[in-house]
């Protein structure tokens, strides 16, 4: 797309477009764009993002597979923590019931 002489706005727009195409993603940029991984919803959003990166060809499949695997590992660890919390609550309820104390209702 040639620039017409004297068209400064067009030249600036093309310069920004060219700079954006050459811009490299930094760790800080990636962390800011992804946000924290705290909930299952965050994990699913990241998996969906990895799918889009693979589908568009922006990242090789091996990298996308690593991203998806990281989300899977996080989900398993999150599920394990949830089960462990529930198990502790049930154990407390059982101990209280055996001791004849008041029963605590689990959340």
N, C-alpha and C positions, 0 to 999 in steps of 0.2 A: 504494500500500500504506500504509494509515494506521498510525500508531504508537499503540499502546495506552498510556494514561497510566501513567507510572512505569516503563516498560520501557526502561531506559537502554541495555541491550545492543543492543536492536533499533535504537534511535536512533543509536548509535555505528556499527553495521553499515551503516545506510543513509547516514550521513554519509561513511563511507569509500568506499562505492560511488559516491556523488555526486561526491566529490573525484576519484576515479579516472577518472570519465567526463569531467571537465573538465581533467584533467591534460594538459599539452602536452609533447610529446616534444622533448627538448633534444639538441643535438649530442653531448654527453657521454653521455647515455642511449643514443643510437643506436650510438655507438662501442663502448660497453660491451656492449650486447646482441649486436651483430654479431661482435665480436671481430676479430682481425687477418685480413687476406686474404693467406695465405701458401701455400696448397696448392690443388690442383684440387678437393679435397673442400670446402674453405672456399667456393670459387667456386660449386660446385653447391648448397651449402646456401643461399647468398645468392640464387641464381636461384630456388630453390624457395620461399624466403621472399617474394620479389617476386611470385611467382605467387599465393601465398596472400593477400597484400595486395590484389592485383588482383581475385582471385576473391571476396573478402569485400566489396569495394567501399570499403575503407578508404583507398585512394589512387587517384587518377585514372589512367587508362591511360597518359597521356603521361609521368607520373612513373615508373610501373612500367617503361615502355619504356626510359627513361633509365637506370634501375637495371640492367636486363638488359643494355643496351648497355655499361655500365661493366664488367660481369662479362665480357662477350665480349672487350672490349679487353684486360682483364687476362689472360685465358686466352691470347689471341694473343701478347701480350708474353712470357708465361711460356713458351709453346711455342717462341718464337723464341730465348729465352735457352737453353733446353734444346738446341736444334739447334746454336746457336753453340758451346756447351760441347763437344758431341760432335764438331763439325767441327774445333775446335782440337785435341782429342785425336787424331783421325785424322790431322791434319796433322803432329802430333808423331811419331806412329808411322811415317808415311811418310818423314819427314825422318830418323828413326833408321834405318829400313831402307835408305835410300839411302846413309847414311853408314857402313853396315855394323855399326852398334852393336846393342846388345841391343834386342829388340822389347818394347814395353810392351803389356800386355794391357789393353784398355779395360774400364771397369766396366760 
